[in-house]
Amino acid sequence: MVIDIGSQGRKPTVPANTSQNAGNSKVNTPPASSAVPPPAVANQTPAPAVETGVSISQEAQVMQKLAQQLKDPPVQQGKVAQLKQAIANRTYTINPERIAQKLLLADEYSPPT
């Protein structure tokens, strides 16, 4: 039995025309140039592409943006670092007048109870 292993990238094949005798083995292999390529298909039109996708309404897009903003609120890292440093150094001062003004302003905009 003979196996052709010189077929670069193709599966090894066992030639069909192999005959074995007790002391005399003969192998008939076709020349490499006789390999027949598959026939070309003429006038073949490609199948129409099926379009798949999802469209998101404008309301859903707004909801996605708001959800992302809630996950990652904008933070002024420089200001946060300054406040932390001032608190750690005990130099942070509280302005009671400003707090009172902000509370009164917030009360003006709150709905009546």
C-alpha positions in Angstrom: 0.0 0.0 0.0 1.3 3.5 -0.9 0.2 6.8 0.6 1.0 10.0 -1.2 2.2 12.5 1.4 3.7 15.1 -0.9 0.3 16.8 -1.6 1.1 20.1 0.2 -2.0 21.1 2.2 -4.3 18.4 0.9 -5.3 15.2 2.6 -3.0 12.3 2.0 -4.5 9.9 -0.4 -4.2 6.3 -1.2 -4.1 5.9 -5.0 -6.9 3.8 -6.5 -4.7 2.1 -9.1 -2.5 0.2 -6.6 -1.9 -3.5 -7.1 0.2 -5.6 -4.7 1.8 -8.9 -5.6 3.8 -11.1 -3.3 7.2 -9.8 -4.2 6.4 -7.2 -6.8 4.6 -3.9 -5.8 3.5 -1.6 -8.6 2.0 1.9 -8.1 0.3 3.7 -10.9 -0.2 7.4 -9.9 -1.4 10.0 -12.2 0.9 13.0 -12.9 0.3 16.1 -10.8 -0.7 18.1 -13.9 -3.8 15.9 -14.5 -5.6 17.3 -11.4 -8.9 18.7 -12.6 -10.1 21.9 -10.9 -13.8 22.1 -10.1 -15.8 23.6 -12.9 -16.5 27.3 -12.8 -20.1 28.3 -12.4 -21.0 30.8 -15.1 -23.6 33.5 -14.7 -24.0 32.9 -11.0 -25.8 35.8 -9.2 -25.1 36.2 -5.5 -28.0 35.7 -3.2 -29.5 39.0 -2.0 -28.1 40.1 1.3 -30.5 39.9 4.2 -30.4 43.1 6.2 -30.6 42.5 9.9 -30.5 45.2 12.6 -32.2 46.9 15.4 -33.4 50.5 15.4 -33.8 52.3 18.6 -36.4 55.1 19.0 -35.2 58.5 19.9 -36.8 58.2 23.4 -34.8 55.0 24.0 -31.6 56.8 22.9 -32.3 59.6 25.4 -33.0 57.1 28.1 -29.7 55.3 27.3 -27.8 58.6 27.6 -29.4 59.5 30.9 -28.7 56.1 32.3 -25.0 56.4 31.3 -24.8 59.8 32.9 -26.3 58.4 36.1 -23.6 55.6 36.0 -20.8 58.1 35.4 -21.7 61.5 36.7 -19.4 64.3 35.7 -16.8 64.9 38.5 -14.4 67.8 38.7 -11.4 65.8 39.9 -9.4 68.9 40.6 -12.0 70.5 42.8 -12.5 67.2 44.7 -8.8 67.0 45.4 -8.7 70.6 46.6 -11.6 70.0 49.0 -10.0 66.8 50.3 -6.8 68.6 50.9 -8.5 71.5 52.7 -10.4 69.1 54.9 -7.3 67.1 55.7 -5.4 70.3 56.6 -8.4 71.6 58.6 -8.4 74.8 56.5 -11.9 74.2 54.9 -14.2 76.9 56.1 -18.0 76.7 56.2 -19.9 79.8 55.1 -23.2 79.7 57.0 -24.7 82.7 55.1 -24.1 81.0 51.8 -25.7 77.8 53.1 -28.8 79.8 54.3 -29.1 81.5 50.9 -29.0 78.2 49.1 -31.6 76.7 51.4 -34.0 79.6 50.9 -33.4 79.4 47.1 -34.2 75.7 47.1 -37.3 76.3 49.2 -38.6 78.8 46.6 -38.4 76.1 43.9 -39.8 73.3 45.9 -43.5 72.4 45.3 -45.9 73.5 48.1 -46.9 70.8 50.5 
